[in-house]
Amino acid sequence: MSRIRVAIGEQLITCPQVVTLGVRSQMADYTEQERRLLRAADMIFYPTDRYVDFFATFGKETFPSVSCYRLRGNRLKHTALLRLLNVPHPRTRVYYGHKQKREILNEFAFPFVAKKARGAADGKQVFLINNWDKLDWYNQHFNPALIQEYVAPAKELRVIVLNFHTAFGYRRNVNRGDFMNSLRRKGTWKTDDVDTEGVELAKIIARDAGLSDVAVDMVFDGSRYWVLELNFLCDETDSHQAEPDRTQLIIEMIEKGEL
């Protein structure tokens, strides 16, 4: 018996194996026939933040998984998850308010990385802090402060994992000391010479955390990989612009019965 696949978002509108309903402002805007189809579906694709928890409540499998939606855009949760999984992750701490922020320089030496804690996407709003003026600017604009130890990279790697086991990665060599280029992700990203170690680490994170569509960003310091953060690209364009057509890959997985 064929699987019933339904989509809310329109990313798979060209896939004949998926019935795409489109995003509507409230569940009442779907017809009774469409709601019945959602209840019968074996898999609901791109359920959106608006509806994913409702589907999860009655046990519907979604792609991306509900964990992806719950974690996206929240680096505080990413940090806690990576620590819980016990994967290599640079020392990272969060500081709330002026009193706690005064402790930053007691615990971190310049240079270090500061990030927007919530609401950032695809590696954006990440700042290299290498002097007091930059720290002061950051503290005035962001609360809480999310501070991460800077790992000087020999190589940057992003691995995207789909459905927990299908992975592709791309890397960029980094000049030592090229701090700002590293953080701004400039330069040429390539899909050749991607280390198996980094790919396998990303797949372990995806499987253990139940993340069916995740981008794992990491750096290689010359001896080991460090996982910097997680990104969820289901509704976004990857700024690295090196990946294959993700939508086509997902369609091919559907056609093979993998999704």
KAZITA-V252993 format. One record per pair of residues at least 24 apart in sequence whose ideal C-beta (glycine too) atoms are under 8 Angstrom apart, sorted by the first residue. I is the first residue (numbers start at 0). J is the second residue. D is the distance in Angstrom with one decimal. If there is no record, write none. Layout:
i=I j=J d=D
i=I j=J d=D
//
This chain:
i=2 j=41 d=4.3
i=2 j=42 d=6.4
i=2 j=256 d=7.7
i=3 j=36 d=7.3
i=3 j=39 d=5.6
i=3 j=40 d=4.8
i=3 j=41 d=5.0
i=3 j=42 d=7.7
i=4 j=40 d=6.7
i=4 j=41 d=6.7
i=4 j=42 d=5.0
i=4 j=43 d=8.0
i=4 j=44 d=6.6
i=4 j=253 d=6.8
i=4 j=258 d=7.8
i=5 j=36 d=5.7
i=5 j=37 d=5.8
i=5 j=40 d=4.2
i=5 j=42 d=7.6
i=5 j=43 d=5.4
i=5 j=44 d=7.1
i=6 j=43 d=7.1
i=6 j=44 d=3.9
i=6 j=45 d=5.4
i=7 j=43 d=6.7
i=7 j=44 d=7.4
i=7 j=45 d=5.7
i=7 j=46 d=5.1
i=7 j=47 d=5.4
i=7 j=50 d=6.0
i=8 j=44 d=7.0
i=8 j=45 d=3.0
i=8 j=46 d=7.6
i=8 j=47 d=5.8
i=8 j=233 d=7.7
i=8 j=234 d=7.1
i=9 j=45 d=7.8
i=10 j=44 d=7.3
i=10 j=45 d=5.3
i=10 j=233 d=7.6
i=10 j=246 d=5.8
i=10 j=249 d=7.8
i=11 j=44 d=5.6
i=11 j=45 d=7.2
i=11 j=246 d=7.0
i=11 j=249 d=6.9
i=11 j=250 d=6.7
i=11 j=253 d=7.7
i=13 j=250 d=7.4
i=14 j=250 d=4.8
i=14 j=253 d=6.1
i=16 j=253 d=5.2
i=16 j=254 d=6.7
i=17 j=44 d=6.0
i=17 j=253 d=6.7
i=22 j=47 d=5.8
i=22 j=49 d=7.4
i=26 j=50 d=7.2
i=26 j=53 d=7.4
i=42 j=258 d=6.5
i=45 j=233 d=6.4
i=45 j=234 d=7.7
i=47 j=234 d=8.0
i=62 j=162 d=7.3
i=62 j=211 d=5.6
i=62 j=212 d=6.8
i=62 j=249 d=7.7
i=62 j=258 d=6.0
i=63 j=210 d=7.7
i=63 j=211 d=5.3
i=63 j=212 d=3.8
i=63 j=231 d=6.9
i=63 j=233 d=4.9
i=64 j=209 d=5.5
i=64 j=210 d=6.4
i=64 j=211 d=4.1
i=64 j=212 d=7.4
i=66 j=208 d=6.3
i=66 j=209 d=4.4
i=66 j=210 d=5.6
i=66 j=211 d=8.0
i=67 j=210 d=5.5
i=67 j=211 d=6.4
i=67 j=212 d=5.6
i=67 j=213 d=6.4
i=67 j=231 d=5.0
i=67 j=233 d=6.7
i=68 j=231 d=7.7
i=70 j=210 d=7.4
i=70 j=229 d=6.7
i=70 j=231 d=6.8
i=71 j=120 d=7.4
i=71 j=230 d=8.0
i=71 j=231 d=3.8
i=71 j=233 d=7.8
i=72 j=117 d=6.4
i=72 j=118 d=5.3
i=72 j=119 d=6.4
i=72 j=120 d=5.9
i=72 j=231 d=7.6
i=73 j=116 d=7.6
i=73 j=117 d=5.3
i=74 j=114 d=5.6
i=74 j=115 d=7.4
i=74 j=116 d=5.4
i=74 j=117 d=7.1
i=74 j=119 d=6.8
i=74 j=145 d=5.6
i=74 j=228 d=6.0
i=75 j=116 d=5.4
i=75 j=117 d=6.8
i=75 j=143 d=7.6
i=75 j=145 d=6.9
i=77 j=228 d=5.3
i=77 j=229 d=4.8
i=78 j=145 d=7.5
i=78 j=228 d=7.9
i=80 j=208 d=5.9
i=80 j=229 d=7.6
i=81 j=204 d=7.7
i=81 j=226 d=5.7
i=81 j=229 d=7.7
i=84 j=204 d=6.2
i=84 j=207 d=5.7
i=84 j=208 d=6.6
i=86 j=200 d=6.7
i=86 j=203 d=7.6
i=86 j=204 d=6.2
i=86 j=226 d=5.2
i=87 j=223 d=6.0
i=87 j=224 d=6.3
i=87 j=225 d=4.9
i=87 j=226 d=6.2
i=88 j=225 d=6.6
i=88 j=226 d=5.3
i=88 j=227 d=7.8
i=89 j=147 d=5.2
i=89 j=148 d=4.2
i=89 j=149 d=7.5
i=89 j=150 d=5.3
i=89 j=225 d=5.5
i=89 j=227 d=6.9
i=90 j=147 d=7.2
i=90 j=148 d=4.3
i=91 j=145 d=6.9
i=91 j=146 d=6.9
i=91 j=147 d=4.4
i=91 j=148 d=7.1
i=92 j=145 d=7.9
i=92 j=146 d=5.6
i=93 j=143 d=5.0
i=93 j=144 d=6.9
i=93 j=145 d=5.4
i=93 j=146 d=7.6
i=94 j=143 d=5.9
i=94 j=144 d=4.3
i=94 j=146 d=6.8
i=95 j=142 d=6.9
i=95 j=143 d=4.6
i=95 j=144 d=7.9
i=96 j=142 d=6.8
i=96 j=143 d=7.8
i=97 j=138 d=7.8
i=99 j=143 d=8.0
i=99 j=144 d=7.9
i=100 j=138 d=5.1
i=100 j=144 d=5.4
i=103 j=134 d=6.8
i=103 j=138 d=8.0
i=103 j=144 d=6.6
i=103 j=146 d=5.8
i=104 j=134 d=7.4
i=106 j=146 d=7.8
i=107 j=146 d=5.6
i=107 j=148 d=6.8
i=110 j=149 d=5.1
i=110 j=178 d=6.2
i=111 j=146 d=5.8
i=111 j=147 d=6.6
i=111 j=148 d=6.0
i=111 j=149 d=5.1
i=112 j=146 d=7.2
i=112 j=147 d=4.3
i=112 j=148 d=7.4
i=112 j=149 d=5.3
i=112 j=182 d=7.1
i=113 j=137 d=4.8
i=113 j=141 d=7.3
i=113 j=144 d=6.4
i=113 j=145 d=6.7
i=113 j=146 d=5.6
i=113 j=147 d=7.5
i=114 j=145 d=4.6
i=114 j=147 d=6.6
i=114 j=228 d=7.7
i=115 j=141 d=5.7
i=115 j=145 d=7.3
i=116 j=141 d=7.1
i=116 j=143 d=5.2
i=116 j=144 d=7.6
i=116 j=145 d=4.3
i=120 j=230 d=6.9
i=120 j=231 d=7.8
i=120 j=235 d=5.9
i=121 j=214 d=7.7
i=121 j=230 d=5.2
i=121 j=232 d=6.3
i=121 j=235 d=5.6
i=121 j=237 d=6.6
i=121 j=238 d=5.3
i=122 j=184 d=6.3
i=122 j=216 d=6.1
i=122 j=228 d=7.2
i=122 j=230 d=6.1
i=122 j=238 d=6.8
i=123 j=238 d=7.5
i=125 j=182 d=5.4
i=126 j=182 d=7.0
i=127 j=178 d=4.9
i=127 j=179 d=5.8
i=127 j=181 d=8.0
i=127 j=182 d=5.0
i=129 j=178 d=7.1
i=147 j=227 d=7.4
i=149 j=178 d=7.5
i=150 j=218 d=5.4
i=150 j=220 d=5.3
i=150 j=225 d=5.0
i=150 j=227 d=7.8
i=151 j=175 d=6.2
i=151 j=176 d=7.4
i=151 j=220 d=6.5
i=152 j=181 d=5.9
i=152 j=218 d=3.6
i=152 j=219 d=6.4
i=152 j=220 d=6.4
i=153 j=218 d=7.9
i=153 j=219 d=5.5
i=153 j=220 d=6.3
i=153 j=221 d=4.8
i=154 j=218 d=6.9
i=154 j=219 d=4.3
i=155 j=181 d=6.8
i=155 j=184 d=7.6
i=155 j=216 d=7.6
i=155 j=217 d=7.6
i=155 j=218 d=5.4
i=155 j=219 d=7.8
i=156 j=193 d=6.9
i=156 j=194 d=7.0
i=156 j=197 d=4.6
i=156 j=216 d=7.6
i=156 j=217 d=5.1
i=156 j=218 d=7.1
i=156 j=219 d=6.5
i=156 j=224 d=7.0
i=157 j=188 d=7.7
i=157 j=214 d=5.7
i=157 j=215 d=7.1
i=157 j=216 d=5.3
i=157 j=217 d=7.7
i=157 j=239 d=5.9
i=158 j=193 d=7.8
i=158 j=197 d=5.9
i=158 j=198 d=5.3
i=158 j=200 d=7.8
i=158 j=201 d=3.6
i=158 j=202 d=7.8
i=158 j=214 d=7.2
i=158 j=215 d=4.9
i=158 j=217 d=7.5
i=159 j=201 d=8.0
i=159 j=212 d=7.9
i=159 j=213 d=7.2
i=159 j=214 d=4.8
i=159 j=215 d=7.8
i=159 j=232 d=7.4
i=159 j=237 d=7.8
i=159 j=242 d=6.3
i=159 j=245 d=7.1
i=160 j=201 d=5.3
i=160 j=202 d=5.6
i=160 j=204 d=7.8
i=160 j=205 d=4.0
i=160 j=210 d=7.2
i=160 j=212 d=7.6
i=160 j=213 d=5.5
i=160 j=214 d=8.0
i=160 j=215 d=6.9
i=161 j=211 d=7.0
i=161 j=212 d=5.8
i=161 j=245 d=7.4
i=161 j=248 d=6.4
i=161 j=249 d=6.5
i=161 j=252 d=6.9
i=162 j=211 d=5.4
i=162 j=212 d=7.8
i=162 j=252 d=6.2
i=162 j=257 d=6.1
i=162 j=258 d=5.8
i=163 j=202 d=7.2
i=163 j=205 d=5.1
i=163 j=206 d=4.9
i=163 j=210 d=7.7
i=163 j=211 d=6.0
i=164 j=202 d=6.3
i=164 j=206 d=7.5
i=165 j=248 d=7.1
i=165 j=252 d=6.5
i=165 j=257 d=7.4
i=166 j=198 d=5.2
i=166 j=201 d=6.1
i=166 j=202 d=5.4
i=166 j=205 d=7.9
i=167 j=242 d=6.6
i=167 j=243 d=6.4
i=167 j=248 d=7.9
i=168 j=193 d=4.2
i=168 j=197 d=6.3
i=168 j=198 d=5.1
i=168 j=201 d=7.2
i=169 j=193 d=6.5
i=169 j=239 d=6.5
i=169 j=241 d=4.3
i=169 j=242 d=6.5
i=170 j=194 d=7.6
i=170 j=197 d=7.9
i=173 j=218 d=7.8
i=181 j=218 d=8.0
i=184 j=238 d=6.6
i=184 j=239 d=6.7
i=188 j=239 d=4.9
i=188 j=240 d=7.2
i=188 j=241 d=3.7
i=189 j=241 d=6.8
i=190 j=241 d=6.2
i=194 j=219 d=7.1
i=194 j=224 d=7.7
i=196 j=224 d=6.2
i=197 j=224 d=5.0
i=200 j=224 d=5.9
i=200 j=226 d=7.1
i=204 j=229 d=7.6
//
